[in-house]
């Protein structure tokens, strides 16, 4: 009975990491296929899986898996940045420009940076 209780948290961590891995793989596939809807779904699944995994404490055995998932997430980030550059390039060549590449504190796009005096003189 003690062994079953001891293995339960490890099983939950494994399930959370499995969900995170599935979401990251789905995100990568959506990026490769240029599927915006699938990208949004996979990103929501990734965030939910991350929140679930963050509430648990993975053991030393899970550390290598967490590192591998971190690398997969970085690779997806690089692919996403490449897609963003491709879209920017296409918009420029079509005579369109993005309204703004700046985001405000709430994550909303389109806010222009404003200069302000930080000192009194």
C-alpha positions in Angstrom: 0.0 0.0 0.0 2.8 2.4 0.8 4.4 1.7 -2.6 1.2 2.5 -4.4 0.9 5.8 -2.5 4.5 6.7 -3.2 4.1 6.0 -6.9 0.9 8.0 -7.3 2.6 11.4 -7.4 5.1 10.2 -9.9 2.3 8.9 -12.1 0.6 12.3 -12.0 3.8 14.1 -12.9 4.2 11.6 -15.8 0.6 12.3 -17.0 1.2 16.0 -16.8 4.4 15.7 -18.8 2.7 13.5 -21.3 0.0 16.1 -21.8 2.7 18.8 -22.2 4.6 16.7 -24.7 1.4 16.1 -26.8 0.6 19.8 -26.8 4.2 20.7 -27.9 4.1 18.1 -30.7 0.7 19.4 -31.8 2.0 23.0 -31.7 5.0 22.0 -33.9 2.7 20.2 -36.4 0.4 23.3 -36.5 3.4 25.5 -37.2 4.7 23.2 -39.9 1.3 23.1 -41.6 0.6 26.8 -41.2 -2.6 25.9 -39.4 -3.6 28.9 -37.3 -6.6 27.2 -35.7 -4.6 24.2 -34.6 -1.9 26.5 -33.3 -4.4 28.3 -31.1 -5.8 25.0 -29.8 -2.3 23.5 -29.1 -1.2 26.7 -27.4 -4.2 26.6 -25.1 -3.4 22.9 -24.4 0.2 23.7 -23.7 -0.6 26.4 -21.2 -3.1 24.2 -19.4 -0.5 21.3 -19.3 2.2 23.7 -18.1 0.0 25.0 -15.3 -0.8 21.4 -14.3 2.8 20.4 -14.3 3.9 23.5 -12.4 1.7 22.5 -9.4 3.6 19.2 -9.2 7.2 18.6 -8.2 9.0 16.3 -10.7 11.6 14.0 -9.3 15.2 13.6 -10.4 14.1 10.9 -12.9 11.8 13.5 -14.6 14.6 16.1 -14.9 15.9 14.8 -18.3 12.4 14.7 -19.7 11.7 18.2 -18.5 14.9 19.4 -20.2 13.9 17.6 -23.5 10.5 19.3 -23.4 12.1 22.6 -22.8 14.3 22.1 -25.9 11.2 21.2 -27.9 9.5 24.3 -26.7 12.5 26.4 -27.7 12.6 24.8 -31.1 8.9 25.6 -31.6 9.7 29.2 -30.6 12.3 29.4 -33.3 9.9 28.0 -35.8 7.2 30.5 -34.7 9.7 33.4 -35.1 10.5 32.2 -38.6 6.8 32.1 -39.5 6.4 35.6 -38.1 9.3 36.9 -40.3 7.7 35.2 -43.3 4.4 37.0 -42.7 6.1 40.3 -42.2 8.1 39.9 -45.4 4.9 38.9 -47.3 3.0 41.9 -45.9 5.8 44.3 -46.9 5.9 43.0 -50.4 2.2 43.2 -50.8 2.4 46.9 -49.9 1.0 46.3 -46.4 2.8 46.8 -43.2 2.0 45.6 -39.7 0.3 48.3 -37.7 2.9 47.9 -34.9 5.3 45.4 -33.6 4.9 46.8 -30.1 2.8 45.3 -27.3 1.5 47.1 -24.3 1.6 45.7 -20.7 -1.7 43.9 -21.3 -0.3 42.1 -24.3 -2.4 44.1 -26.8 -0.7 44.9 -30.1 -0.8 48.3 -31.9 0.3 50.6 -29.1 3.0 52.9 -30.2 5.9 53.5 -27.8 5.9 56.9 -26.3 8.9 58.7 -25.0 8.8 60.2 -21.6 11.1 62.1 -19.4 12.4 59.9 -16.7 14.3 62.6 -14.8 13.6 66.2 -13.8 16.2 68.7 -14.8 
